[in-house]
Every structure is written in C-alpha cells, then in structure tokens.
Amino acid sequence: MRWFKPNLRNSLHAIFSAGPATAPPDASELYTIEDIRGKMLELAGTVPDEESAAARRRIRYADDIETLWFIRGELMGLLARSHGEAAALEQIELVSDMFEDQLPPGLRSRPSPLGRS
C-alpha cells in the first residue's frame, strides 16, 4: 500500500496553495549580533561598574542571538534601578527592535496591554 498517492488534485493544490512569495528581508536592514551586543554594552555602561559588571560579562561572551535576547531582562532591571523604569523601557524597546526577523517565532515580543491607556 502506498501512503502518498500522487494525483492531479494534490499536484495542483501544491502548486497554487503556496501563496504569494514574500520578499526576504533586506540584508542592510538586519543588525548583526555584534551590533546588538555593542548597543547592549553601551546601555550597560551607563550603570555604575560594580552593578553592571556581571551583565556586561554575560553580554560580551554570549555566543548566539537567543542568549542576548534573554539577557535583555537583566539589562532592563539594571537600567530601571539606575535610570527609572520608563527610561529603561524606552532603551530596551530600541534594543528589542534590533532583533526583528532574527529570532524564532516563539521568542518574539508580544504586545502588552499594560502600555495602553
């Protein structure tokens, strides 16, 4: 018994069901891991050295983009303690935008209803 029986209906369905082709993101619009790392180190540098030393070390030695994504929470905490939560959130949003189109779908930020008034 054959599990997959090719026939005309399946072939036509496969041809026409793919949907419109989407253009790949322009390479000039994507940030590299080093761009993101540099921005995060720049932000961590605005916090006194003894408080941010561990976070800067983790940022510096992160080996992939997903690791940097998860370090954002720690960076947000450092910035919030030093500069206030509103200012920290603005800075973290700038960093989060740099990750666009570079993460698996499950790791992307979801819109929060807390920011709406």
C-alpha positions in Angstrom: 0.0 0.0 0.0 1.3 3.4 -0.9 1.0 6.1 1.7 1.2 9.1 -0.6 -0.6 8.7 -3.8 0.3 11.4 -6.2 -2.6 12.6 -8.3 -3.6 15.6 -10.3 -5.6 17.2 -7.4 -2.7 17.1 -5.0 -0.3 18.4 -7.5 -2.5 21.4 -8.4 -3.1 22.1 -4.7 0.6 22.1 -4.0 1.3 24.5 -6.9 -1.4 27.0 -6.0 -1.5 26.8 -2.2 1.9 28.2 -1.5 0.5 31.8 -1.5 2.3 34.9 -2.7 6.1 34.9 -2.4 7.3 37.2 0.3 10.5 39.1 -0.3 13.3 38.2 2.1 14.3 41.0 4.4 16.9 43.3 3.0 20.3 42.4 4.4 21.1 46.1 5.0 18.2 46.4 7.4 19.3 43.5 9.6 21.6 44.0 12.6 24.4 41.7 13.2 25.0 40.0 16.6 27.9 42.4 17.1 25.7 45.5 16.5 23.2 44.2 19.1 26.0 43.3 21.6 27.5 46.8 21.2 24.2 48.5 21.9 23.6 46.4 24.9 27.1 47.0 26.2 26.7 50.7 25.6 23.5 50.7 27.7 25.1 48.6 30.5 27.9 51.1 30.5 25.6 53.8 31.8 25.1 51.9 35.1 27.9 52.0 37.7 30.6 49.4 37.1 30.1 47.3 40.2 26.4 46.8 39.5 26.7 46.0 35.8 30.0 44.0 35.7 28.3 40.6 35.6 25.7 41.6 33.0 28.4 43.2 30.8 30.4 40.0 31.0 27.4 37.9 30.0 26.7 40.2 27.1 30.3 40.2 26.0 30.6 36.4 26.0 27.1 35.5 24.7 27.6 33.1 21.8 24.3 33.5 19.9 21.5 35.9 19.4 19.0 34.0 21.5 21.3 34.4 24.6 21.4 38.1 24.0 17.6 38.1 23.7 17.3 36.6 27.2 19.8 39.0 28.7 17.5 41.9 27.9 15.6 41.2 31.1 18.6 41.6 33.3 19.7 44.7 31.4 16.2 46.1 31.9 16.5 45.6 35.6 19.9 47.3 35.8 18.7 50.3 33.8 15.4 50.6 35.8 17.3 50.7 39.1 19.7 53.3 37.8 17.6 55.4 35.5 13.9 54.6 36.3 11.6 52.2 34.7 10.2 54.4 31.9 13.6 55.4 30.6 14.8 51.8 30.8 11.7 50.6 28.9 12.4 53.1 26.1 16.0 51.9 25.8 15.1 48.2 25.9 12.5 48.7 23.2 15.2 50.1 20.9 17.3 47.0 21.6 14.4 44.7 21.0 13.7 46.3 17.6 17.2 45.3 16.6 16.2 41.6 17.0 13.5 41.8 14.4 13.5 39.0 11.8 16.4 37.2 13.6 14.6 35.1 16.2 12.5 32.0 16.0 8.7 32.9 16.1 8.3 31.8 19.7 10.9 34.2 21.1 9.4 37.4 19.7 7.9 40.1 22.0 4.2 40.1 22.3 2.3 43.3 22.5 1.5 44.2 26.1 -1.9 45.7 27.2 -0.1 47.4 30.1 1.3 50.2 27.9 -2.1 51.2 26.6 -4.1 53.8 28.3 
